[in-house]
């Protein structure tokens, strides 16, 4: 029994036995209670009934989460556990081998023409030969600079039977002076008895002024007297010039001399 001042509230009817889709019954309005407040059957639509604020800004009182954020917040990320060493080895063992790559390399090598390596070898040989010749020529020039100086000069002593005495041989100096071979003889080692011999040859060509000049003494015509042979050392050959010993001095050779070098 309801007391004074209290409103009677109708009882809810339960329709669980009727099998209807609605599970609750809403109270009916009475004369004393007046109209009942409206109940929204869809709570998710309450936000649509709220009047919009007079502003151009967007209110973020109740921000909605995106699907990715819901998944991130609801489901923790799985921890990445590295596979064991044995599992890695099994995976590498089960992985199929690529057998096409070696075949491709062999096929590409087979397509190379045999003239290509031959041409490369010939070019390399030519380059090495040119480099070697240049290196040898440079080395010979440095050796001649050290031994003969500039201009090229050579000196020696010899017994040739020209006013000599025991212990006093004749002294000879051979010089390449401006591409001309000149030999100076000091008979018996006496500077007052000097004789000059000029070879009838002009040294031509590249480096002719740097060609060394040497002299050699031996019998070349069979008269038992040492003759003088002037050697002009050119880069590609040795050019000899013979002077015949007549007993007092040397003379240039002629066609009547039977010379055997």
Secondary structure by P-SEA (a helix, b strand, c coil): cccccbbbbbbbbbcccccccccbbbbbbcccccccccccccccccccccccccccccccccccccaaaaaaaacccbbbbcccaaaaaaaaaaccccaaaaaaaaaaaaaccaaaaaaaaaaaaaaaaaaaaaaaaaaaaaaaaacccccbbbbbcccccccccccccbbbbbbbcccbbbbbbbccccccbbbbbbbcccccccccccbbbbbbbcccccccbbbbbbbbccccbbbbbbbbbcccbbbbbcccccccc
